[in-house]
């Protein structure tokens, strides 16, 4: 699995599609896709939206994905700490999930301004 992260609207999906040659049929938007669609997709993006909907108390079980999947998740832990407990729990769940993804990934890249930097 390859993991790509970075801030919102930084070109992560476009970068992944260009580098790994994906098309709409091989990509799944985790915000709206079923578990079956995510399990079959070459690229799974918007994982932070899946985490937001499926987390509880700062924890989230990640969906099953292909071993060769390219997984894209916004980095949501930087910036001002939210006042609302639910938002803090979401950030914690997203952070923990991204740590797990990075630990198990073959490669990890951060994309900013459409430019990638490999960190693993």
C-alpha positions as CSV (number, residue, x, y, z in Angstrom):
1,X,0.0,0.0,0.0
2,X,1.1,3.5,-0.7
3,X,0.0,6.4,1.5
4,X,-0.3,10.0,0.4
5,X,-1.2,12.8,2.8
6,X,-1.1,16.6,2.9
7,X,-3.4,19.5,3.4
8,X,-6.8,19.9,1.8
9,X,-6.8,21.0,-1.9
10,X,-3.1,20.5,-2.4
11,X,-3.4,18.2,-5.4
12,X,-3.0,14.8,-3.8
13,X,-5.5,13.0,-6.0
14,X,-4.3,14.6,-9.2
15,X,-0.7,13.7,-8.2
16,X,-1.7,10.0,-7.5
17,X,-3.7,9.7,-10.7
18,X,-0.8,11.1,-12.8
19,X,1.9,9.0,-11.0
20,X,0.0,5.7,-10.8
21,X,-2.2,5.9,-13.9
22,X,-5.6,5.6,-12.4
23,X,-9.0,6.5,-13.8
24,X,-12.5,7.0,-12.4
25,X,-13.3,3.3,-12.5
26,X,-10.3,2.4,-10.3
27,X,-10.8,5.2,-7.7
28,X,-13.2,5.3,-4.7
29,X,-14.2,8.4,-2.8
30,X,-14.3,7.2,0.8
31,X,-16.8,9.9,1.7
32,X,-19.5,8.2,-0.4
33,X,-18.2,4.7,-1.5
34,X,-19.3,1.4,-0.1
35,X,-17.0,-1.0,1.7
36,X,-16.9,-3.1,-1.5
37,X,-16.0,-0.2,-3.7
38,X,-13.1,0.8,-1.4
39,X,-11.9,-2.8,-1.2
40,X,-11.7,-3.0,-5.0
41,X,-10.3,0.4,-5.8
42,X,-6.8,1.1,-6.8
43,X,-7.0,4.6,-5.3
44,X,-9.0,5.4,-2.2
45,X,-9.3,9.1,-1.5
46,X,-11.0,11.4,1.1
47,X,-10.3,8.9,3.8
48,X,-10.6,11.6,6.4
49,X,-14.4,11.8,5.5
50,X,-14.7,8.1,6.2
51,X,-13.0,8.5,9.5
52,X,-15.2,11.4,10.5
53,X,-18.3,9.3,9.9
54,X,-17.0,6.0,11.4
55,X,-15.0,7.2,14.4
56,X,-16.0,6.8,18.0
57,X,-14.1,8.3,21.0
58,X,-11.0,9.0,18.9
59,X,-10.8,5.6,17.4
60,X,-11.7,4.3,13.9
61,X,-11.3,0.9,12.3
62,X,-10.0,1.4,8.8
63,X,-11.9,-0.2,5.9
64,X,-10.4,-3.2,4.1
65,X,-8.4,-2.1,1.0
66,X,-6.3,-3.8,-1.6
67,X,-2.7,-4.5,-0.6
68,X,-1.5,-2.4,-3.6
69,X,-4.0,0.5,-3.0
70,X,-2.9,4.1,-3.0
71,X,-4.6,5.6,0.0
72,X,-5.1,9.4,0.3
73,X,-6.0,11.2,3.5
74,X,-6.0,14.9,4.3
75,X,-3.7,15.9,7.2
76,X,-6.2,17.3,9.7
77,X,-4.2,17.6,12.9
78,X,-2.4,20.9,12.3
79,X,-3.7,24.3,13.3
80,X,-6.0,25.6,16.0
81,X,-7.3,22.9,18.5
82,X,-11.1,22.7,18.1
83,X,-13.3,23.7,21.0
84,X,-15.8,21.0,20.3
85,X,-15.0,17.6,21.8
86,X,-16.3,15.7,18.7
87,X,-13.9,17.6,16.5
88,X,-11.0,16.9,18.8
89,X,-12.0,13.2,18.8
90,X,-12.2,13.2,15.0
91,X,-8.7,14.7,14.8
92,X,-7.4,12.1,17.2
93,X,-9.0,9.3,15.2
94,X,-7.6,10.6,11.9
95,X,-4.2,11.0,13.4
96,X,-4.1,7.5,14.8
97,X,-5.4,6.1,11.5
98,X,-2.7,8.0,9.5
99,X,-0.1,6.7,11.9
100,X,-1.3,3.1,11.3
101,X,-1.3,3.7,7.5
102,X,2.1,5.2,7.5
103,X,3.6,2.4,9.6
104,X,2.2,-0.3,7.3
105,X,2.7,1.5,4.0
106,X,5.4,0.6,1.5
107,X,5.8,4.3,0.8
108,X,4.5,7.6,2.3
109,X,4.4,10.9,0.5
110,X,3.3,14.4,1.5
111,X,1.9,16.6,-1.2
112,X,1.9,20.4,-0.9
113,X,1.2,22.8,-3.8
114,X,0.9,19.7,-6.1
115,X,4.5,18.7,-5.3
116,X,5.3,15.5,-3.5
117,X,8.0,14.7,-1.0
118,X,8.6,11.0,-0.2
119,X,9.2,10.6,3.6
120,X,9.2,6.8,3.6
